Amino acid sequence: MSGDSSNTSVASIGVSSSRRRGGVINGIPKRCWCGEEILPLMSKSDYNPYRRYFRCAYAARKKLENDNHFFKWIDEALINERVQMKVEKELFDKVDEVLAEAKGSMKKTMLSAVVGCVVLVGVMKVFLKSW
Ligand SMILES: [Zn+2]
């Protein structure tokens, strides 16, 4: 499964990126385009000793190099997470704002809707982290 299949693989990367909406967590998809799981691994190379990365399970098993299976350094992935956390902080700031407003005008329905929303986000985050 290597060498002359570059056209096909470009096509399948295109397909998987159009499916990103559901399965991407912190920029890391759950599966490679080939259908194998993405594994968190540790580099043993001299260039990047002990640097952690995500890798397609198939490519890791076959010890593939310069292939087009999924690969991403974890520290680079964490940058995405930091951006995500910033967005979340802004979201919570906004919720505080709405809460303060709701308290003032006694809009209890709105208050419970907002609290429910925050709880939902929290539950989803825990759920997504435990994959
Ligand atoms: Zn793969």
Boltz pocket constraint, residues with backbone or C-beta under 6 A from the ligand:
constraints:
  - pocket:
      binder: B
      contacts: [[A, 32], [A, 33], [A, 34], [A, 35], [A, 36], [A, 56], [A, 57], [A, 58], [A, 59], [A, 69], [A, 70]]
      max_distance: 6.0
